[in-house]
Amino acid sequence: MPSNNSKISIFCAALMSSFFGFSQINDLGLTNAVQDMLYISGEFVSSAAVASVYQSSSSWYSSAETIGKFKLDVSVNFNVLPIPKKQKSFVITNDELLTMEIRGATSAEIPTALGGDTDTFFDFYIDDEAYEWQAFEGIKQNIVTHPYLQASIGLWKETDLTLRYSPKVTINTSSYDIFGAAIKHSITQYFRKDLNSSQPIELAVLASYSVFNLDLFFDEVSIEPVDPETGSEPLTTINAIVIDADSWLFQLIASKKVKNFEFTGSLGYSENKFNYTLGGKEGVFLDVFNDLLSLLDERKTEFKGDLGANYYFNKFYISSMLTLGKFPNVNISLHYLFL
């Protein structure tokens, strides 16, 4: 497999062929500029990628107890993820960049994909021609929300199967679609003396797999010469980042019923893989740059905790859950039990 530097060299050759007609261009300057773009892009998307994990891994359960063999639990869910201030921006310095320089400063605080506006520009040269690139702006939201549908069916051995689905939903400057499945298995059954005996607390384990596609749209950014010729066009314009996340989650769950209420808690560990794509003006620059973004595809692990409460009435119940970790996450659900 080619190294990152060789991939970037191939990228630069493609750009020179398309935009510069294989003229005598300082290939090193272009290579360094692309590496800087990749570095800045990686810092830009990192927080949004982690946020997508908290959204896609929340509320896979509402209780450690099984639903009951061949019984069905169907729910409508609404997820709310507040964005902490520290996840909205990052600091970058000229020392971290190979060829680009922050205009008028040696360091700058610029938005992540979850942040807001910026007037920061990066300057760089290709074959002695000055170029500029404005830092990406974020989605300008304090919370990120999405609805989804979920259904669980009880199987044998106090095991429940859960399916989750959300079609493409656009809210403000973001759009989402979700699909996933989970298996929950009761541990308490192995310590229960008989089927009808009550337990001080119910315990279960859960494993889930989910696919979460997150599209984040922001104000258009152009990469172009500082003094473009009349009629010339930017190398490209960029206005979106698409994050495809695949997530495995493993949880230990506890719950306790008190009359019509039930209180729950869990500890979870997730393994996550992310793929990134930029959206904007179609063309060879964006196409090949997105090929390069595969260098940013990464795996992350996250630990999180959940606290929840349910209220039961007739065949319905309302479930609420707070997830704590790098991001707070709140999920509220209305369930109907087919008993």
TIKOLLUM-296016 format. One record per residue (C-alpha): residue number from 1; residue in three letters; x, y, z. Coordinates in Angstrom, 1 decimal, always signed. Example, Ala and Ser with C-alpha at 12.3 -4.5 7.8 and 13.67 -1.06 7.14 Angstrom:
<site 1; 'ALA'; <+12.3; -4.5; +7.8>>
<site 2; 'SER'; <+13.7; -1.1; +7.1>>
//
This chain:
<site 1; 'MET'; <+0.0; +0.0; +0.0>>
<site 2; 'PRO'; <+1.4; +3.5; -0.9>>
<site 3; 'SER'; <+2.5; +5.7; +2.0>>
<site 4; 'ASN'; <+0.5; +8.8; +2.8>>
<site 5; 'ASN'; <+3.2; +11.0; +1.2>>
<site 6; 'SER'; <+3.1; +9.0; -2.1>>
<site 7; 'LYS'; <-0.7; +9.2; -2.1>>
<site 8; 'ILE'; <-0.4; +13.0; -1.7>>
<site 9; 'SER'; <+2.1; +13.1; -4.5>>
<site 10; 'ILE'; <-0.3; +11.3; -6.8>>
<site 11; 'PHE'; <-3.0; +13.7; -5.7>>
<site 12; 'CYS'; <-0.8; +16.7; -6.6>>
<site 13; 'ALA'; <+0.0; +15.2; -10.0>>
<site 14; 'ALA'; <-3.7; +14.9; -10.8>>
<site 15; 'LEU'; <-4.2; +18.5; -9.7>>
<site 16; 'MET'; <-1.3; +19.8; -11.8>>
<site 17; 'SER'; <-2.6; +17.8; -14.8>>
<site 18; 'SER'; <-6.2; +19.3; -14.5>>
<site 19; 'PHE'; <-5.5; +22.8; -13.4>>
<site 20; 'PHE'; <-2.0; +23.7; -14.5>>
<site 21; 'GLY'; <-1.5; +21.6; -17.7>>
<site 22; 'PHE'; <+1.7; +19.9; -16.3>>
<site 23; 'SER'; <+3.5; +23.3; -16.3>>
<site 24; 'GLN'; <+6.7; +23.5; -14.2>>
<site 25; 'ILE'; <+5.2; +23.7; -10.8>>
<site 26; 'ASN'; <+6.8; +23.3; -7.4>>
<site 27; 'ASP'; <+5.4; +20.0; -6.6>>
<site 28; 'LEU'; <+6.6; +20.2; -2.9>>
<site 29; 'GLY'; <+4.7; +23.4; -2.3>>
<site 30; 'LEU'; <+1.4; +21.8; -3.5>>
<site 31; 'THR'; <+2.1; +18.6; -1.5>>
<site 32; 'ASN'; <+2.7; +20.5; +1.7>>
<site 33; 'ALA'; <-0.4; +22.6; +1.2>>
<site 34; 'VAL'; <-2.5; +19.4; +0.7>>
<site 35; 'GLN'; <-1.0; +17.9; +3.9>>
<site 36; 'ASP'; <-1.9; +21.1; +5.8>>
<site 37; 'MET'; <-5.5; +20.9; +4.4>>
<site 38; 'LEU'; <-5.8; +17.3; +5.6>>
<site 39; 'TYR'; <-4.5; +18.1; +9.0>>
<site 40; 'ILE'; <-6.9; +21.1; +9.4>>
<site 41; 'SER'; <-9.8; +19.0; +8.0>>
<site 42; 'GLY'; <-9.1; +16.2; +10.6>>
<site 43; 'GLU'; <-9.2; +18.6; +13.5>>
<site 44; 'PHE'; <-12.4; +20.2; +12.0>>
<site 45; 'VAL'; <-14.4; +16.9; +11.8>>
<site 46; 'SER'; <-13.1; +15.2; +15.0>>
<site 47; 'SER'; <-15.7; +16.5; +17.5>>
<site 48; 'ALA'; <-18.6; +15.9; +15.1>>
<site 49; 'ALA'; <-17.4; +12.3; +14.6>>
<site 50; 'VAL'; <-17.4; +11.6; +18.4>>
<site 51; 'ALA'; <-20.8; +13.4; +18.8>>
<site 52; 'SER'; <-22.2; +10.9; +16.2>>
<site 53; 'VAL'; <-21.2; +8.0; +18.4>>
<site 54; 'TYR'; <-23.1; +9.4; +21.4>>
<site 55; 'GLN'; <-26.2; +9.9; +19.2>>
<site 56; 'SER'; <-26.1; +6.5; +17.5>>
<site 57; 'SER'; <-25.3; +4.5; +20.8>>
<site 58; 'SER'; <-27.9; +6.1; +23.1>>
<site 59; 'SER'; <-31.0; +4.3; +24.5>>
<site 60; 'TRP'; <-30.6; +0.9; +23.0>>
<site 61; 'TYR'; <-32.5; -0.3; +26.1>>
<site 62; 'SER'; <-35.0; +1.0; +28.6>>
<site 63; 'SER'; <-34.8; -1.7; +31.2>>
<site 64; 'ALA'; <-32.5; -4.6; +32.2>>
<site 65; 'GLU'; <-35.6; -6.8; +32.3>>
<site 66; 'THR'; <-36.7; -8.8; +29.3>>
<site 67; 'ILE'; <-39.9; -7.8; +27.5>>
<site 68; 'GLY'; <-41.2; -11.4; +27.6>>
<site 69; 'LYS'; <-41.1; -14.2; +25.0>>
<site 70; 'PHE'; <-42.5; -13.0; +21.6>>
<site 71; 'LYS'; <-43.8; -9.8; +23.1>>
<site 72; 'LEU'; <-43.2; -6.5; +21.3>>
<site 73; 'ASP'; <-42.1; -3.0; +22.4>>
<site 74; 'VAL'; <-42.4; -0.3; +19.8>>
<site 75; 'SER'; <-41.2; +3.3; +20.5>>
<site 76; 'VAL'; <-40.9; +6.7; +19.0>>
<site 77; 'ASN'; <-37.7; +8.4; +20.1>>
<site 78; 'PHE'; <-36.3; +11.9; +20.1>>
<site 79; 'ASN'; <-32.6; +12.5; +20.8>>
<site 80; 'VAL'; <-31.1; +15.8; +21.9>>
<site 81; 'LEU'; <-27.3; +16.4; +22.0>>
<site 82; 'PRO'; <-26.2; +19.7; +23.6>>
<site 83; 'ILE'; <-22.8; +20.8; +22.2>>
<site 84; 'PRO'; <-20.3; +21.7; +25.0>>
<site 85; 'LYS'; <-18.3; +24.9; +24.3>>
<site 86; 'LYS'; <-15.0; +23.1; +24.3>>
<site 87; 'GLN'; <-16.2; +20.9; +21.4>>
<site 88; 'LYS'; <-17.0; +23.9; +19.2>>
<site 89; 'SER'; <-13.4; +25.1; +18.5>>
<site 90; 'PHE'; <-9.8; +24.2; +18.5>>
<site 91; 'VAL'; <-6.5; +26.2; +18.5>>
<site 92; 'ILE'; <-4.0; +25.9; +15.6>>
<site 93; 'THR'; <-0.6; +27.5; +15.3>>
<site 94; 'ASN'; <+1.7; +28.1; +12.4>>
<site 95; 'ASP'; <+4.2; +25.7; +13.9>>
<site 96; 'GLU'; <+1.7; +22.8; +13.2>>
<site 97; 'LEU'; <+1.6; +23.6; +9.5>>
<site 98; 'LEU'; <+4.1; +22.8; +6.8>>
<site 99; 'THR'; <+3.5; +25.7; +4.4>>
<site 100; 'MET'; <+0.3; +27.5; +5.2>>
<site 101; 'GLU'; <+0.4; +30.5; +7.5>>
<site 102; 'ILE'; <-2.5; +32.0; +9.5>>
<site 103; 'ARG'; <-3.2; +35.5; +8.1>>
<site 104; 'GLY'; <-2.0; +38.2; +10.5>>
<site 105; 'ALA'; <-1.3; +35.9; +13.5>>
<site 106; 'THR'; <+0.8; +33.0; +14.7>>
<site 107; 'SER'; <-2.1; +31.1; +16.2>>
<site 108; 'ALA'; <-5.9; +31.1; +15.9>>
<site 109; 'GLU'; <-9.0; +29.6; +17.5>>
<site 110; 'ILE'; <-11.1; +28.2; +14.7>>
<site 111; 'PRO'; <-14.4; +26.3; +14.6>>
<site 112; 'THR'; <-14.9; +22.6; +14.6>>
<site 113; 'ALA'; <-17.8; +21.2; +12.5>>
<site 114; 'LEU'; <-20.0; +21.8; +15.6>>
<site 115; 'GLY'; <-18.8; +25.4; +16.0>>
<site 116; 'GLY'; <-19.8; +28.8; +14.5>>
<site 117; 'ASP'; <-18.4; +31.6; +12.3>>
<site 118; 'THR'; <-14.8; +32.5; +11.7>>
<site 119; 'ASP'; <-12.9; +35.1; +9.7>>
<site 120; 'THR'; <-9.6; +33.2; +9.8>>
<site 121; 'PHE'; <-7.7; +32.8; +6.5>>
<site 122; 'PHE'; <-4.7; +30.6; +5.7>>
<site 123; 'ASP'; <-2.2; +31.9; +3.1>>
<site 124; 'PHE'; <+0.1; +29.6; +1.0>>
<site 125; 'TYR'; <+2.0; +29.6; -2.2>>
<site 126; 'ILE'; <+2.1; +27.3; -5.2>>
<site 127; 'ASP'; <+4.8; +28.1; -7.8>>
<site 128; 'ASP'; <+5.2; +31.6; -6.3>>
<site 129; 'GLU'; <+1.5; +32.3; -6.8>>
<site 130; 'ALA'; <-0.4; +33.3; -3.6>>
<site 131; 'TYR'; <-3.4; +31.3; -2.6>>
<site 132; 'GLU'; <-5.9; +31.6; +0.3>>
<site 133; 'TRP'; <-8.2; +29.3; +2.1>>
<site 134; 'GLN'; <-10.8; +30.5; +4.7>>
<site 135; 'ALA'; <-11.1; +28.2; +7.7>>
<site 136; 'PHE'; <-14.2; +26.0; +7.6>>
<site 137; 'GLU'; <-17.2; +27.3; +9.6>>
<site 138; 'GLY'; <-19.4; +25.1; +11.8>>
<site 139; 'ILE'; <-23.1; +24.4; +11.8>>
<site 140; 'LYS'; <-23.9; +27.2; +14.2>>
<site 141; 'GLN'; <-26.1; +25.2; +16.5>>
<site 142; 'ASN'; <-26.1; +24.8; +20.3>>
<site 143; 'ILE'; <-27.9; +21.4; +20.1>>
<site 144; 'VAL'; <-28.2; +18.7; +17.5>>
<site 145; 'THR'; <-31.4; +16.7; +17.5>>
<site 146; 'HIS'; <-32.9; +13.7; +15.6>>
<site 147; 'PRO'; <-36.0; +11.5; +15.8>>
<site 148; 'TYR'; <-36.0; +7.7; +15.1>>
<site 149; 'LEU'; <-38.1; +4.6; +15.4>>
<site 150; 'GLN'; <-37.3; +1.5; +17.5>>
<site 151; 'ALA'; <-38.8; -1.9; +18.0>>
<site 152; 'SER'; <-37.9; -4.8; +20.4>>
<site 153; 'ILE'; <-39.1; -8.3; +20.4>>
<site 154; 'GLY'; <-38.6; -10.8; +23.2>>
<site 155; 'LEU'; <-36.9; -14.1; +22.3>>
<site 156; 'TRP'; <-35.9; -17.2; +24.1>>
<site 157; 'LYS'; <-33.8; -17.3; +27.3>>
<site 158; 'GLU'; <-34.7; -13.8; +28.4>>
<site 159; 'THR'; <-33.1; -12.3; +25.3>>
<site 160; 'ASP'; <-34.5; -9.3; +23.4>>
<site 161; 'LEU'; <-33.7; -8.2; +19.8>>
<site 162; 'THR'; <-34.0; -4.5; +19.0>>
<site 163; 'LEU'; <-34.0; -2.8; +15.6>>
<site 164; 'ARG'; <-33.6; +1.0; +15.1>>
<site 165; 'TYR'; <-34.3; +3.0; +12.0>>
<site 166; 'SER'; <-34.5; +6.6; +11.0>>
<site 167; 'PRO'; <-35.0; +7.7; +7.3>>
<site 168; 'LYS'; <-33.1; +10.7; +6.0>>
<site 169; 'VAL'; <-34.2; +13.6; +8.3>>
<site 170; 'THR'; <-33.0; +17.2; +7.8>>
<site 171; 'ILE'; <-33.1; +19.5; +10.8>>
<site 172; 'ASN'; <-31.6; +23.1; +10.5>>
<site 173; 'THR'; <-28.2; +22.6; +8.9>>
<site 174; 'SER'; <-27.8; +18.8; +9.5>>
<site 175; 'SER'; <-29.3; +15.6; +8.2>>
<site 176; 'TYR'; <-29.2; +12.1; +9.5>>
<site 177; 'ASP'; <-30.1; +8.6; +8.8>>
<site 178; 'ILE'; <-29.7; +5.6; +11.2>>
<site 179; 'PHE'; <-29.9; +1.9; +11.1>>
<site 180; 'GLY'; <-28.9; -0.6; +13.8>>
<site 181; 'ALA'; <-29.6; -3.7; +15.8>>
<site 182; 'ALA'; <-29.0; -4.8; +19.4>>
<site 183; 'ILE'; <-29.2; -8.0; +21.5>>
<site 184; 'LYS'; <-29.8; -7.8; +25.2>>
<site 185; 'HIS'; <-29.5; -10.8; +27.5>>
<site 186; 'SER'; <-30.6; -11.1; +31.2>>
<site 187; 'ILE'; <-27.9; -12.0; +33.7>>
<site 188; 'THR'; <-30.3; -12.0; +36.6>>
<site 189; 'GLN'; <-32.0; -15.2; +35.4>>
<site 190; 'TYR'; <-28.9; -17.2; +36.4>>
<site 191; 'PHE'; <-29.3; -16.1; +40.1>>
<site 192; 'ARG'; <-33.1; -16.2; +40.3>>
<site 193; 'LYS'; <-34.5; -19.0; +42.5>>
<site 194; 'ASP'; <-37.7; -19.3; +40.5>>
<site 195; 'LEU'; <-39.4; -17.5; +37.7>>
<site 196; 'ASN'; <-41.8; -15.5; +39.9>>
<site 197; 'SER'; <-39.2; -14.4; +42.6>>
<site 198; 'SER'; <-38.5; -10.7; +42.8>>
<site 199; 'GLN'; <-35.0; -9.4; +42.7>>
<site 200; 'PRO'; <-33.5; -6.3; +44.4>>
<site 201; 'ILE'; <-32.1; -5.3; +41.0>>
<site 202; 'GLU'; <-32.1; -6.6; +37.4>>
<site 203; 'LEU'; <-28.9; -7.0; +35.5>>
<site 204; 'ALA'; <-28.3; -7.5; +31.7>>
<site 205; 'VAL'; <-25.7; -7.3; +29.1>>
<site 206; 'LEU'; <-26.2; -5.7; +25.6>>
<site 207; 'ALA'; <-24.3; -5.6; +22.3>>
<site 208; 'SER'; <-25.3; -3.4; +19.4>>
<site 209; 'TYR'; <-24.2; -2.4; +15.9>>
<site 210; 'SER'; <-25.3; +0.8; +14.3>>
<site 211; 'VAL'; <-24.6; +2.8; +11.1>>
<site 212; 'PHE'; <-25.0; +6.5; +11.5>>
<site 213; 'ASN'; <-24.7; +8.9; +8.5>>
<site 214; 'LEU'; <-24.4; +12.6; +9.5>>
<site 215; 'ASP'; <-24.4; +15.4; +6.9>>
<site 216; 'LEU'; <-23.2; +18.8; +8.3>>
<site 217; 'PHE'; <-23.7; +21.9; +6.1>>
<site 218; 'PHE'; <-21.9; +25.2; +6.5>>
<site 219; 'ASP'; <-21.2; +28.4; +4.6>>
<site 220; 'GLU'; <-19.4; +27.9; +1.4>>
<site 221; 'VAL'; <-15.6; +28.0; +1.5>>
<site 222; 'SER'; <-13.4; +28.6; -1.6>>
<site 223; 'ILE'; <-9.8; +27.7; -2.3>>
<site 224; 'GLU'; <-8.5; +30.2; -4.8>>
<site 225; 'PRO'; <-5.7; +32.5; -5.7>>
<site 226; 'VAL'; <-5.5; +35.7; -3.7>>
<site 227; 'ASP'; <-5.6; +37.8; -6.9>>
<site 228; 'PRO'; <-7.5; +35.6; -9.4>>
<site 229; 'GLU'; <-7.5; +36.5; -13.1>>
<site 230; 'THR'; <-10.7; +37.8; -14.6>>
<site 231; 'GLY'; <-13.1; +35.0; -15.3>>
<site 232; 'SER'; <-11.1; +32.4; -13.4>>
<site 233; 'GLU'; <-12.8; +30.0; -11.0>>
<site 234; 'PRO'; <-11.7; +28.7; -7.6>>
<site 235; 'LEU'; <-9.9; +25.4; -7.4>>
<site 236; 'THR'; <-13.0; +24.2; -5.5>>
<site 237; 'THR'; <-15.7; +25.4; -3.1>>
<site 238; 'ILE'; <-16.7; +23.3; -0.1>>
<site 239; 'ASN'; <-20.0; +23.5; +1.8>>
<site 240; 'ALA'; <-20.5; +20.2; +3.7>>
<site 241; 'ILE'; <-18.9; +17.4; +5.6>>
<site 242; 'VAL'; <-20.4; +13.9; +5.5>>
<site 243; 'ILE'; <-19.5; +11.5; +8.3>>
<site 244; 'ASP'; <-20.3; +7.8; +8.0>>
<site 245; 'ALA'; <-19.9; +6.1; +11.4>>
<site 246; 'ASP'; <-20.0; +2.3; +12.2>>
<site 247; 'SER'; <-20.3; +1.7; +15.9>>
<site 248; 'TRP'; <-20.1; -1.4; +18.1>>
<site 249; 'LEU'; <-21.4; -0.9; +21.7>>
<site 250; 'PHE'; <-21.1; -3.2; +24.7>>
<site 251; 'GLN'; <-23.0; -2.4; +27.9>>
<site 252; 'LEU'; <-23.7; -3.7; +31.4>>
<site 253; 'ILE'; <-27.2; -2.6; +32.5>>
<site 254; 'ALA'; <-28.9; -2.4; +35.9>>
<site 255; 'SER'; <-32.6; -1.5; +36.6>>
<site 256; 'LYS'; <-35.0; -1.4; +39.5>>
<site 257; 'LYS'; <-38.8; -1.0; +39.5>>
<site 258; 'VAL'; <-40.6; +1.0; +42.2>>
<site 259; 'LYS'; <-44.4; +0.9; +41.6>>
<site 260; 'ASN'; <-45.0; +2.6; +38.2>>
<site 261; 'PHE'; <-41.5; +3.9; +38.0>>
<site 262; 'GLU'; <-38.3; +2.2; +36.9>>
<site 263; 'PHE'; <-34.8; +3.5; +37.3>>
<site 264; 'THR'; <-31.9; +2.4; +35.1>>
<site 265; 'GLY'; <-28.2; +2.8; +34.7>>
<site 266; 'SER'; <-25.4; +1.4; +32.6>>
<site 267; 'LEU'; <-21.7; +1.5; +31.7>>
<site 268; 'GLY'; <-20.7; +1.2; +28.1>>
<site 269; 'TYR'; <-17.7; +0.8; +25.8>>
<site 270; 'SER'; <-17.8; +1.4; +22.0>>
<site 271; 'GLU'; <-15.6; +0.7; +19.1>>
<site 272; 'ASN'; <-16.2; +3.2; +16.2>>
<site 273; 'LYS'; <-15.0; +3.6; +12.6>>
<site 274; 'PHE'; <-15.4; +6.9; +10.7>>
<site 275; 'ASN'; <-15.3; +7.8; +7.0>>
<site 276; 'TYR'; <-15.3; +11.4; +5.9>>
<site 277; 'THR'; <-16.4; +13.1; +2.7>>
<site 278; 'LEU'; <-16.5; +16.8; +1.7>>
<site 279; 'GLY'; <-19.4; +18.2; -0.3>>
<site 280; 'GLY'; <-19.2; +21.1; -2.7>>
<site 281; 'LYS'; <-18.4; +22.0; -6.3>>
<site 282; 'GLU'; <-18.0; +18.8; -8.3>>
<site 283; 'GLY'; <-14.7; +18.4; -10.0>>
<site 284; 'VAL'; <-11.3; +16.8; -10.0>>
<site 285; 'PHE'; <-10.0; +18.8; -7.0>>
<site 286; 'LEU'; <-12.9; +17.7; -4.7>>
<site 287; 'ASP'; <-12.9; +14.2; -6.1>>
<site 288; 'VAL'; <-9.3; +13.6; -5.5>>
<site 289; 'PHE'; <-9.3; +15.5; -2.2>>
<site 290; 'ASN'; <-12.0; +13.2; -1.0>>
<site 291; 'ASP'; <-9.9; +10.2; -2.0>>
<site 292; 'LEU'; <-7.2; +11.7; +0.1>>
<site 293; 'LEU'; <-9.6; +12.1; +3.0>>
<site 294; 'SER'; <-9.5; +8.3; +3.4>>
<site 295; 'LEU'; <-6.2; +9.0; +5.2>>
<site 296; 'LEU'; <-8.3; +10.5; +7.9>>
<site 297; 'ASP'; <-10.6; +7.5; +8.2>>
<site 298; 'GLU'; <-10.0; +6.4; +11.8>>
<site 299; 'ARG'; <-11.1; +4.2; +14.7>>
<site 300; 'LYS'; <-11.9; +5.6; +18.1>>
<site 301; 'THR'; <-13.0; +4.0; +21.4>>
<site 302; 'GLU'; <-15.3; +5.7; +23.9>>
<site 303; 'PHE'; <-16.5; +5.0; +27.4>>
<site 304; 'LYS'; <-19.9; +6.4; +28.6>>
<site 305; 'GLY'; <-22.5; +6.0; +31.3>>
<site 306; 'ASP'; <-26.3; +6.2; +31.2>>
<site 307; 'LEU'; <-28.9; +7.1; +33.8>>
<site 308; 'GLY'; <-32.6; +6.7; +33.0>>
<site 309; 'ALA'; <-36.1; +6.7; +34.4>>
<site 310; 'ASN'; <-39.3; +5.2; +33.1>>
<site 311; 'TYR'; <-43.0; +5.8; +33.9>>
<site 312; 'TYR'; <-45.5; +3.1; +33.1>>
<site 313; 'PHE'; <-49.2; +3.6; +32.5>>
<site 314; 'ASN'; <-51.6; +1.0; +30.9>>
<site 315; 'LYS'; <-49.7; -0.5; +27.9>>
<site 316; 'PHE'; <-47.6; +2.7; +27.5>>
<site 317; 'TYR'; <-44.5; +4.0; +29.2>>
<site 318; 'ILE'; <-42.3; +7.1; +28.9>>
<site 319; 'SER'; <-38.6; +6.5; +28.9>>
<site 320; 'SER'; <-35.9; +9.1; +29.5>>
<site 321; 'MET'; <-32.2; +8.7; +29.5>>
<site 322; 'LEU'; <-29.1; +10.9; +30.1>>
<site 323; 'THR'; <-25.8; +9.8; +28.7>>
<site 324; 'LEU'; <-22.6; +11.2; +30.2>>
<site 325; 'GLY'; <-19.1; +11.3; +28.6>>
<site 326; 'LYS'; <-17.4; +13.7; +26.3>>
<site 327; 'PHE'; <-20.9; +14.8; +25.3>>
<site 328; 'PRO'; <-24.1; +14.9; +27.3>>
<site 329; 'ASN'; <-26.9; +13.3; +25.4>>
<site 330; 'VAL'; <-30.7; +13.2; +26.3>>
<site 331; 'ASN'; <-33.2; +10.7; +24.9>>
<site 332; 'ILE'; <-36.9; +10.8; +25.4>>
<site 333; 'SER'; <-39.2; +8.0; +24.1>>
<site 334; 'LEU'; <-42.8; +7.0; +24.1>>
<site 335; 'HIS'; <-43.3; +3.1; +24.1>>
<site 336; 'TYR'; <-46.2; +0.9; +23.5>>
<site 337; 'LEU'; <-46.2; -2.7; +24.7>>
<site 338; 'PHE'; <-47.9; -5.4; +22.7>>
<site 339; 'LEU'; <-48.3; -7.9; +25.6>>
//
